[in-house]
Amino acid sequence: MSDVSLVLRSTRVITPEGTRAASIAVAGGRIAAVLPYDAQVPPGARLEDVGDDAVLPGLVDTHVHVNDPGRTEWEGFWTATRAAAAGGITTLLDMPLNSLPPTTTAAHLRTKREVARPKAHIDVGFWGGAVPDNVQDLRPLHDAGVFGFKSFLSPSGVDEFPELDQEQLGRSLAEIAGFGGLLIVHAEDPHELAAAPQRSGPAYADFLASRPRGAENAAITSLIAQARRLDARVHVLHLSSSDALPLIAEAKRDGVRITVESCPHFLTLTAEEVPDGATEFKCCPPIREAANQDALWQGLIDGTIDCVVSDHSPCTTDLKTPDFASAWGGISSLQLGLPAIWTEARRRGRPLEDVVRWMSTAPAALAGLTRKGAIEAGRDADFAVLAPDETFTVDPARLHHRNQVTAYAGRTLYGVVRSTWLRGTRIIHDGALTEPTGRLLERTN
C-alpha cells in the first residue's frame, strides 16, 4: 500500500457486496483496495472523508448523442462531458449519428476522435454505424476499436444516416456476428409507423398515436428472429413499449443473445402530464402512459430490462417548435438522469444499489468496460459522491448542456451530486470543473 495516494472514506460506499462504511484506497488511478472504514491511512496518502454522502462507482452512459463535429450548436464534447460529470457520469459512449460526418467509416471515426480528444472532461468511447451501404466498413471500424454498431429500422431523422430494411439488417448482422460484434438497434417498424395516423399540431395525444407501441413490438419481434437465426448479439435501444417485455423475456429464456435498455424519461415522465405544445417532451419512441411506465419498472426490477441510459439527444431551442410533428425529437438528460431515476426508484421503494446496477454496472458490462462500473480492487477509481437525501429544483440555467431545453424544468429531485472523480482525481466539486482530463476509450475484447 506504499503507493496509495488517496483514501476516499464514507459511511455509505456502494460495492458489489452491498453498501457499507469503507475507505477506498487509490493508487495510480485505480482502486487498490476497499478497506474497513477506520483503516489507517497509508503514509503520504491524502484522506478525503465525505461523511454520510454515498460513494457510487462513476456512472456509465452508453447512449449519448454528442453531435460533434458538424452540429456543435446542438451540443459538443466540451459541454456534453461537463454536463455528464456534473451528473455523476464518468464514462460515455457517443452515438454515430447527428455528427457530420457520421461514424460509418474508420476515417470518420478518426475525425471524431481528433475533435473529442482535447475536449473530454470524462472518458469517451464510440459506437460505429451500420447503414445500407457500409457493410464493408464494419470490420475496419471494429478493428479500430468501436464498441459496436448502431442501426435504425425506421428513418433516423437525418438523411446521412439511413435505416436498414430487413434484408440489409440481415447482411449487416451476419457480418457483425462473424467477428463477434454487437448491434444496437433503434427498433420501430416503418410499416407500422406509416399506417399510424399522422397529424400535425400541438396535441401530444396526436403525436403519441403516431408512434404506436405496435411499431416497437413488430421491430423487436423481427430483430429477435434475426438474432436467433444468426446467433448474433443484439441490444434494443430506449425501450418504451412495455408490451414488448414478454417477447424479450421469452427470447432471453430461449438463449437469444439480447439485452435491453430504457431511459430516465420513460421511467419518470408520463404521457398524461405532457402539456400540449410542450415539445421538450418529444422523443422517438415516445413517452407513454403511466400504466406502461409501471410495467417498464417491473421489467427493470425483474431483469428483462438490463440498464438505464440517457439517450441524451439535444438540439437548439428553435428546433423545439410547438408542433409535435415537426419539432426535433430528443430529450437532454445527461446531468439529470441519476437524480431523476433515484427520485422515482426511491418512491417505488428501490434502494440506491439498484440504481448503481442499472446505471453503472450493467452499462459497463454491455460495452465490455471491465475497468468501469464497480467499486472494487483493480477498477478505475471513478466515483460519484451523492447526497441521496437532499433535494434540488431543476433550473435550466444551471445545466451544463449547451442548450438548456429540458423536460425536467421546475421538478424537485432527490440526489445532489457533490463531486465526481475520474481515476482518483476530483474533476467537479460543488459545480466547479477542472480542465479536461478524460481519455478516449477503445474496445479491448
Disulfide bonds with the S-S distance in Angstrom:
none
